[in-house]
Amino acid sequence: MHRVVVNNGFVFVGGTVADDMSVGLEGQTEQILAKFDEYLKVAGTDKTRLLSATIFLTDLSRKSEMDQAWKRWLSPEHFPARATVGVADLGEDTLIEITLTAAVN
């Protein structure tokens, strides 16, 4: 599996989770978003070129915690199309997993 695939002007980032599961949902989200900054940079783009995101949460009632980190990371004019999906389990203490699609600069 590849974490990042660049094809035909698009960057596809596969499901990404935090490294430190001891932090809460907001902390896990921040870790994932920091990873995305690096992945997108290596692929030749950045978060201002996001097109879509799919977010998987194990507890939808905590979505506002994820949204706080998301809104600090990304300004409203660059919000991509986004879906947030509740899932039963992501393994161990994983609370969130995110995938992204972006355009290459």
N, C-alpha and C positions, 0 to 999 in steps of 0.2 A: 504494500500500500504506500502511496505517496501522500504526504501531508499537504503539499501544494502542487497544483498542476496548472501550467500556463498553456493556453491553446486558443488560437484564433482571436487574440485581443482580449481574452478574459483570464482571470485568475480564479481558480476554484480551491478553496481551503477546506479540507476535510474536517470532520468532527474533532474538536479540540477541547481538552479539559485542563483544569488547573494541575499544578504539580503538588501543591500543599493543600491537602484535604482537611487540615485541622482548622482552617479559617472558614467563616460562614459563607453564605451565598454571595454577598457583595464582594468579599475578598477573593473568592474563586473567580468571579466574573472579572475583576481587575486583573488577575493573573492571565486569564485567557486573552483579554484585550491587549495586554502588553505583548503577548506572543504574536498576536495578529499584526501589531506594528512592525515587528521584525520580519514575519513571513511576507507581508505586503512589500516591504522595502526590498527584500531580496528578489521578489518577483517583478520589481520595477514600477511599483505603484504605491498608493497610500490609502488611508481610510477615507479621504475625500472622494474617492472613486468607487466606493461601495455601491453595489447594485441590489443585493439581497442578502438576508441573513435568516437562518433558521436556528431557533434557540430551543433547547430541550431542557425542561425543568422537572425535577422530581416532586416539587410542591408549588403549584401555581398560586397558592395563597401568598407566597413570598415574592411574587413577580416584582413588586415595587423595589425590593432590595437590589435586584438585578438592574432594574431601570435606573436607579440612582447612579450606579457605576457606568452604565451605557451612556447616560446623558452627560456625564463628566468627560467621557472619552470622545464623544462625537457631537458636533454642533448640529442644531436642528436642520440647517440647510443641506446637510450631508446625510441625513437619515436615509437608509436604504429601505426598500420594501422588506418587511420583517414579519415572520410568523413565530409565535411562542407556543410550544406544544408541551402539554403535560405528559410525562412518562412515569411508569411505575418504578423503574430502577435503572440507574446508570452504572452500577457497580460500586462496591465498597462505600466510601463516604462522598462520592461524587454527586454534587447537587445540580450541576449544569454542564451542558455540552453545547458548543456553537459551531455552525458551519457558515462560510461566507462565499459570496461571489463578488468580484470587483472587475472593473475595466482596467486594462493596462494603460498607463499614461501615454 
